[in-house]
Amino acid sequence: MSDKVEKTPIEAFGSPDIKEMPPAAKRHRKNRGVPPPAMFDIDALPGSSNLTVLEAAAIIRRTPGALEQWRRDPNHLLKWRYVDGRPLYRVDALRDYLAG
């Protein structure tokens, strides 16, 4: 009998345990789900206010990915504009979209 302990190929190479991996090595994944309901009242905001993608998605109860797809269609009913390279949605545009 041999006192040798046989290891699987993965154990033999000393693969790192998932718990021991540094945080930078973990792959960051976007949360693509529907955000929680908005914590503010859209009717209390002035019409000229700008909202981020997550805020707009929370109000209309869609995913940020859906808004991203809609931005690819220039004729979509929900209007947006880019400020410093980021898409922003005006409150009055969201109200019009929800009303129509």
C-alpha positions as CSV (number, residue, x, y, z in Angstrom):
1,M,0.0,0.0,0.0
2,S,1.1,3.5,-0.7
3,D,1.0,6.3,1.7
4,K,0.7,8.7,-1.2
5,V,-2.5,10.7,-1.2
6,E,-3.9,11.1,-4.7
7,K,-5.1,14.6,-5.6
8,T,-7.4,15.6,-8.4
9,P,-5.9,17.6,-11.2
10,I,-7.4,20.7,-9.9
11,E,-6.1,20.2,-6.4
12,A,-2.6,19.3,-7.8
13,F,-2.3,22.7,-9.4
14,G,-3.4,24.5,-6.3
15,S,-6.4,26.4,-7.9
16,P,-7.4,29.3,-5.7
17,D,-10.5,28.9,-3.6
18,I,-13.3,31.3,-4.6
19,K,-13.4,32.7,-1.1
20,E,-9.7,33.5,-1.2
21,M,-9.8,35.4,-4.5
22,P,-9.0,39.1,-4.2
23,P,-12.0,41.4,-4.9
24,A,-10.4,42.9,-8.0
25,A,-10.3,39.4,-9.7
26,K,-14.0,38.9,-9.3
27,R,-16.0,39.8,-12.4
28,H,-18.3,42.8,-11.9
29,R,-21.8,42.2,-13.3
30,K,-24.4,44.8,-13.8
31,N,-27.7,44.5,-12.0
32,R,-30.1,44.2,-15.0
33,G,-33.3,43.8,-12.9
34,V,-36.1,46.3,-12.4
35,P,-35.0,48.8,-9.8
36,P,-37.1,49.3,-6.7
37,P,-39.9,51.9,-6.8
38,A,-38.8,55.5,-6.7
39,M,-38.4,57.0,-3.2
40,F,-39.6,60.4,-4.4
41,D,-42.9,61.8,-5.9
42,I,-42.5,62.6,-9.6
43,D,-45.4,65.1,-9.3
44,A,-43.6,67.1,-6.7
45,L,-40.6,67.7,-9.0
46,P,-40.4,70.6,-11.5
47,G,-40.8,69.6,-15.1
48,S,-37.3,70.8,-16.0
49,S,-35.6,68.4,-13.6
50,N,-33.3,65.8,-15.0
51,L,-33.3,62.2,-13.8
52,T,-30.7,59.5,-14.3
53,V,-31.4,56.2,-16.1
54,L,-31.9,54.3,-12.8
55,E,-34.3,57.0,-11.5
56,A,-36.3,57.0,-14.7
57,A,-36.4,53.2,-14.8
58,A,-37.7,53.2,-11.2
59,I,-40.5,55.6,-12.1
60,I,-41.7,53.7,-15.2
61,R,-40.9,50.3,-13.7
62,R,-38.7,49.0,-16.5
63,T,-35.1,47.8,-16.5
64,P,-32.2,50.1,-17.3
65,G,-31.5,47.8,-20.3
66,A,-34.9,48.5,-21.7
67,L,-34.2,52.2,-21.6
68,E,-30.9,51.5,-23.3
69,Q,-32.7,49.7,-26.1
70,W,-35.2,52.5,-26.4
71,R,-32.4,55.1,-26.8
72,R,-31.3,53.2,-30.0
73,D,-34.6,54.2,-31.6
74,P,-34.6,57.9,-32.2
75,N,-38.4,57.9,-32.7
76,H,-39.2,56.4,-29.4
77,L,-41.9,58.2,-27.3
78,L,-39.7,58.5,-24.2
79,K,-37.3,61.4,-24.9
80,W,-33.9,61.9,-23.4
81,R,-30.8,63.9,-23.9
82,Y,-27.1,63.5,-23.3
83,V,-25.3,65.7,-20.7
84,D,-21.6,65.0,-20.3
85,G,-22.0,61.8,-22.2
86,R,-24.7,60.4,-19.9
87,P,-28.3,60.0,-20.9
88,L,-30.7,62.1,-18.7
89,Y,-34.5,62.1,-18.8
90,R,-36.6,65.2,-18.1
91,V,-39.4,64.9,-15.7
92,D,-41.9,66.4,-18.1
93,A,-40.9,63.8,-20.8
94,L,-41.5,61.0,-18.3
95,R,-44.9,62.5,-17.4
96,D,-45.8,62.7,-21.1
97,Y,-44.7,59.1,-21.6
98,L,-46.7,57.8,-18.7
99,A,-49.8,59.8,-19.8
100,G,-49.7,58.5,-23.3
